[in-house]
């Protein structure tokens, strides 16, 4: 989540210092919920938030979120440069979130948000979110063109977090927002969100008419 408390309770934190304004945090509780196993800040000197979390079979923690910190901490990153007004980020933390394996930014020259994350059996992460950046990084994309003020996006990272397998926009000529993401049995990304585009792309749809 996100906290604006410099005295937020910490334990085995790999980032023990509060960055200022609002920081993202990750906390791990015991199975019974009555003790704190780990708690750490993530962020820089402007607001940061964790919006999605998933675990692998070894207890490693994968998170995605959003940052407006130009000094956001990166490690072994696909992109270590803050790109615009705000970037999405993706991180893999070690077991019980007590270390950072890698942490990378993702974005273009405007606002970018990370909303949801899913993980396949090979530990490739899929990030879904919303972008306002015409130069948002695309690779093997279904849609390369920002259609309105904001588009949804889905990006798949390699297991080491250092490269994109694919990254695509999806949207029409108005605005889209992304809320959640899941994978099916063939690792196809299934995304839900909201559109204000009467020309939102439809295929095999139960409803292909913009309703209001």
PyMOL commands that set and color helices and strands:
alter all, ss='L'
color gray80, all
select helices_A, chain A and resi 95-97
alter helices_A, ss='H'
color red, helices_A
select strands_A, chain A and resi 2-3+23-29+36-42+48-55+61-67+87-93+100-106+112-119+125-131+151-157+164-170+176-183+189-195
alter strands_A, ss='S'
color yellow, strands_A
deselect
rebuild
show_as cartoon
